[in-house]
């Protein structure tokens, strides 16, 4: 005699059903939420959870990689480097946070502090050769990841995604500028 198996919420048999339900629709307070805006929000949250930059280069945190890449991007070749306050401003992070990153990167031999030639009281941060190699590895890894994404999506969908992401950026910039104008007029 065969018994029909009833899902028992106490033994985990419904886990697959619950996971599938979460993947297929957004939930708001246990109520199905199918609006386009809700589905878009859900998709963006999924991207956030992916943490795309977590595994760029083994042994380095995403913050360290961002500091290295920012230095590479903002320092002229053979330039004087950047002050901690400039790095802080560029990354929109507090100076003490940047100082912690710089300390860690310096101990790994990726950056060095040098005295400013124009102002002996100021200290500038520069990439070392090892730091430049890590940035190059990162650029190569990012490029390869996005080439794989283009291969997966196909060229047409990749172009469309690029256009849509650009529109999202423009929308956010417009909102930010509108909010700044509104608060300036108050």
Kinemage of the C-alpha trace (Angstrom):
@kinemage 1
@onewidth
@group {chain A} dominant
@subgroup {mainchain}
@vectorlist {calphas} color= white
{ca unk a 1} P 0.000 0.000 0.000
{ca unk a 2} L 1.422 3.343 -1.086
{ca unk a 3} L 0.973 6.384 1.026
{ca unk a 4} L 0.877 9.867 -0.453
{ca unk a 5} L 3.627 11.884 1.187
{ca unk a 6} L 2.287 15.111 2.652
{ca unk a 7} L 4.763 17.943 3.028
{ca unk a 8} L 5.636 18.431 6.646
{ca unk a 9} L 6.860 21.911 7.461
{ca unk a 10} L 8.666 20.511 10.488
{ca unk a 11} L 10.966 18.170 8.553
{ca unk a 12} L 12.026 20.525 5.719
{ca unk a 13} L 10.205 18.813 2.810
{ca unk a 14} L 8.833 22.166 1.676
{ca unk a 15} L 12.233 23.858 1.454
{ca unk a 16} L 12.439 23.413 -2.340
{ca unk a 17} L 8.918 24.766 -2.775
{ca unk a 18} L 9.709 27.801 -0.640
{ca unk a 19} L 12.957 28.502 -2.506
{ca unk a 20} L 11.168 28.232 -5.844
{ca unk a 21} L 8.447 30.553 -4.594
{ca unk a 22} L 11.033 33.181 -3.575
{ca unk a 23} L 12.789 32.902 -6.929
{ca unk a 24} L 9.570 33.249 -8.933
{ca unk a 25} L 8.047 36.247 -7.169
{ca unk a 26} L 8.716 38.940 -4.656
{ca unk a 27} L 7.126 38.743 -1.278
{ca unk a 28} L 6.000 41.672 0.806
{ca unk a 29} L 4.840 40.792 4.285
{ca unk a 30} L 3.940 37.283 3.084
{ca unk a 31} L 1.723 38.706 0.332
{ca unk a 32} L 2.549 38.075 -3.300
{ca unk a 33} L 3.912 41.242 -4.898
{ca unk a 34} L 4.049 41.060 -8.699
{ca unk a 35} L 4.416 44.685 -9.748
{ca unk a 36} L 7.184 45.425 -12.218
{ca unk a 37} L 8.798 47.787 -9.705
{ca unk a 38} L 8.863 45.037 -7.069
{ca unk a 39} L 10.388 42.540 -9.489
{ca unk a 40} L 13.014 45.111 -10.487
{ca unk a 41} L 13.850 45.773 -6.830
{ca unk a 42} L 14.132 42.024 -6.223
{ca unk a 43} L 16.519 41.652 -9.182
{ca unk a 44} L 18.709 44.509 -7.977
{ca unk a 45} L 18.831 42.969 -4.496
{ca unk a 46} L 19.976 39.695 -6.060
{ca unk a 47} L 22.865 41.554 -7.750
{ca unk a 48} L 23.796 43.106 -4.428
{ca unk a 49} L 23.881 39.662 -2.808
{ca unk a 50} L 26.161 38.352 -5.561
{ca unk a 51} L 28.985 40.598 -4.361
{ca unk a 52} L 30.620 40.685 -7.795
{ca unk a 53} L 33.799 42.203 -6.460
{ca unk a 54} L 34.362 39.763 -3.586
{ca unk a 55} L 36.639 37.417 -5.501
{ca unk a 56} L 38.605 39.746 -7.746
{ca unk a 57} L 42.094 38.883 -6.553
{ca unk a 58} L 42.663 36.316 -3.841
{ca unk a 59} L 44.101 37.689 -0.624
{ca unk a 60} L 42.817 41.247 -1.027
{ca unk a 61} L 39.579 42.778 0.155
{ca unk a 62} L 37.280 44.633 -2.261
{ca unk a 63} L 38.106 47.863 -0.392
{ca unk a 64} L 41.839 47.342 -0.856
{ca unk a 65} L 41.346 46.657 -4.550
{ca unk a 66} L 39.203 49.795 -4.917
{ca unk a 67} L 41.888 51.929 -3.247
{ca unk a 68} L 44.592 50.483 -5.510
{ca unk a 69} L 42.496 50.997 -8.634
{ca unk a 70} L 41.550 54.518 -7.563
{ca unk a 71} L 45.204 55.403 -7.050
{ca unk a 72} L 46.091 54.001 -10.453
{ca unk a 73} L 43.254 55.869 -12.129
{ca unk a 74} L 43.834 59.257 -10.464
{ca unk a 75} L 47.622 59.492 -10.336
{ca unk a 76} L 49.529 60.719 -13.359
{ca unk a 77} L 52.425 58.446 -14.383
{ca unk a 78} L 55.411 59.589 -12.322
{ca unk a 79} L 53.016 61.945 -10.513
{ca unk a 80} L 53.313 62.880 -6.855
{ca unk a 81} L 50.657 60.482 -5.548
{ca unk a 82} L 47.550 61.366 -3.585
{ca unk a 83} L 46.940 62.663 -0.093
{ca unk a 84} L 44.788 60.520 2.207
{ca unk a 85} L 42.170 63.292 2.193
{ca unk a 86} L 42.061 63.177 -1.635
{ca unk a 87} L 41.629 59.392 -1.625
{ca unk a 88} L 38.945 59.757 1.038
{ca unk a 89} L 37.082 62.305 -1.056
{ca unk a 90} L 37.439 60.248 -4.249
{ca unk a 91} L 36.010 57.145 -2.575
{ca unk a 92} L 33.475 58.991 -0.420
{ca unk a 93} L 34.856 57.304 2.684
{ca unk a 94} L 36.214 58.843 5.889
{ca unk a 95} L 39.938 59.559 6.187
{ca unk a 96} L 40.404 57.139 9.142
{ca unk a 97} L 38.940 54.335 7.010
{ca unk a 98} L 41.302 55.160 4.143
{ca unk a 99} L 44.219 55.335 6.586
{ca unk a 100} L 43.418 51.762 7.714
{ca unk a 101} L 43.394 50.600 4.080
{ca unk a 102} L 46.654 52.414 3.364
{ca unk a 103} L 48.292 50.884 6.457
{ca unk a 104} L 47.282 47.400 5.312
{ca unk a 105} L 48.339 48.000 1.718
{ca unk a 106} L 51.650 49.457 2.857
{ca unk a 107} L 52.357 46.411 5.042
{ca unk a 108} L 51.737 44.232 1.957
{ca unk a 109} L 54.170 46.322 -0.068
{ca unk a 110} L 51.507 47.606 -2.487
{ca unk a 111} L 51.664 51.324 -1.668
{ca unk a 112} L 54.214 53.640 -0.157
{ca unk a 113} L 53.984 56.947 1.622
{ca unk a 114} L 56.252 59.685 0.286
{ca unk a 115} L 56.853 63.240 1.380
{ca unk a 116} L 55.271 65.869 -0.876
{ca unk a 117} L 58.003 67.711 -2.778
{ca unk a 118} L 56.022 70.988 -2.672
{ca unk a 119} L 54.842 70.803 0.944
{ca unk a 120} L 57.121 68.863 3.279
{ca unk a 121} L 54.313 68.587 5.864
{ca unk a 122} L 52.105 66.641 3.452
{ca unk a 123} L 52.403 62.925 2.782
{ca unk a 124} L 51.314 61.364 -0.472
{ca unk a 125} L 50.459 57.757 -1.280
{ca unk a 126} L 51.834 56.062 -4.389
{ca unk a 127} L 51.518 52.592 -5.864
{ca unk a 128} L 54.564 50.363 -5.769
{ca unk a 129} L 55.473 48.037 -8.641
{ca unk a 130} L 53.729 45.232 -6.740
{ca unk a 131} L 50.633 47.433 -6.378
{ca unk a 132} L 50.670 48.151 -10.105
{ca unk a 133} L 50.843 44.389 -10.813
{ca unk a 134} L 47.789 43.760 -8.597
{ca unk a 135} L 45.864 46.496 -10.433
{ca unk a 136} L 46.822 44.944 -13.789
{ca unk a 137} L 45.679 41.502 -12.576
{ca unk a 138} L 42.416 43.014 -11.398
{ca unk a 139} L 41.776 44.793 -14.703
{ca unk a 140} L 42.472 41.546 -16.575
{ca unk a 141} L 40.181 39.524 -14.295
{ca unk a 142} L 37.357 42.077 -14.580
{ca unk a 143} L 37.766 42.196 -18.363
{ca unk a 144} L 37.638 38.386 -18.570
{ca unk a 145} L 34.548 38.248 -16.323
{ca unk a 146} L 32.699 40.730 -18.509
{ca unk a 147} L 33.781 38.975 -21.705
{ca unk a 148} L 32.297 35.780 -20.253
{ca unk a 149} L 29.100 37.679 -19.436
{ca unk a 150} L 28.885 38.984 -23.011
{ca unk a 151} L 29.414 35.430 -24.303
{ca unk a 152} L 26.639 34.210 -21.996
{ca unk a 153} L 24.144 36.968 -22.830
{ca unk a 154} L 25.053 37.390 -26.473
{ca unk a 155} L 25.983 40.665 -28.119
{ca unk a 156} L 22.444 41.937 -28.677
{ca unk a 157} L 21.329 41.426 -25.060
{ca unk a 158} L 24.646 42.815 -23.798
{ca unk a 159} L 24.145 46.008 -25.792
{ca unk a 160} L 20.564 46.288 -24.529
{ca unk a 161} L 21.696 45.724 -20.936
{ca unk a 162} L 24.339 48.437 -21.369
{ca unk a 163} L 21.714 50.859 -22.652
{ca unk a 164} L 19.369 50.060 -19.769
{ca unk a 165} L 22.066 50.416 -17.118
{ca unk a 166} L 23.056 53.767 -18.635
{ca unk a 167} L 19.431 54.888 -18.453
{ca unk a 168} L 19.291 53.830 -14.797
{ca unk a 169} L 22.400 55.882 -14.097
{ca unk a 170} L 20.936 58.893 -15.908
{ca unk a 171} L 17.679 58.535 -13.975
{ca unk a 172} L 19.537 58.445 -10.650
{ca unk a 173} L 21.691 61.449 -11.619
{ca unk a 174} L 18.599 63.405 -12.644
{ca unk a 175} L 16.910 62.596 -9.318
{ca unk a 176} L 20.033 63.531 -7.366
{ca unk a 177} L 20.377 66.826 -9.236
{ca unk a 178} L 16.671 67.578 -8.754
{ca unk a 179} L 16.959 66.889 -5.026
{ca unk a 180} L 20.021 69.135 -4.738
{ca unk a 181} L 18.207 71.944 -6.575
{ca unk a 182} L 15.171 71.535 -4.316
{ca unk a 183} L 17.246 71.636 -1.115
{ca unk a 184} L 19.231 74.661 -2.355
{ca unk a 185} L 15.979 76.570 -2.887
{ca unk a 186} L 14.642 75.828 0.599
